[in-house]
Amino acid sequence: MTKLIYMDDSYAQECDAKVEGVVEYNDEGDDSHLVGIILDSTVFYPRGGGQPCDTGKLIDLKTNEEFNVVQVKKENGKVVHYVDKIGLKIGDTVHCKIDWERRYTFMRYHTASHVIAGMFNSDTGAQITGNQIGLDKTRFDFSLENFDKSLLEKEVEKANSYFGTDVPVSIFYMPRDEALNIPGMVKLANALPPNIETLRIVKIGTDDNIIDIQADGGTHVNNLKEVPKVEIIKLENKGKNNKRVYFRFVEQN
Ligand SMILES: [Zn+2]
């Protein structure tokens, strides 16, 4: 089992690791030939939960040769790092380095989307049905019949009152049955695989004021101080009960 460093330390940007598997892979739809590398530990986040994968480099510690990591996916329970050329072999040791600026943007957007979703859920009961975190904007979908722009703006204003202020974000683990008894824990409809017994929980806020709490596998910042204020780009109707909202940071960086 690969040690997933990002699960407990989302600020880890580098680590050393040993190559445990090499798989060749032909990316469908284009001619590029990628090589999949399985490591004994990693700082690379694989695509999942609406958060894109990390990119970065694997550096062969013996030859100093650099391999660009262009894609990271979880396949059959294993994190596979797709690099752009052959050369790494089982038993090699590598230095892993993620593209930190990209990851940190995802962390801030991911945490921001939990805060906004938390506002929506507690004020309107809306279920979040999907999300896509990006580098210059993020969207999420929610199901709610009666909804207008002024209500949306009110929720975003509330979220903005927390961004840039000292509010802790904590990560811990909980037995599934216990976790599912907490109201609002599963906002993303059908997001949980049925066979996981221990859930990783992301809590934003203090016990006196929980802004959002949910089962989640993504990477987050430690404090809302690090999250800039947001603005709505647009609100779309995707059907009777389905709405899609796009937001971005007012100040980039
Ligand atoms: Zn999330």
Residues whose N, C-alpha, C, O or C-beta is under 5 A from the ligand:
A	BS01	ZN	G49 D216 G218
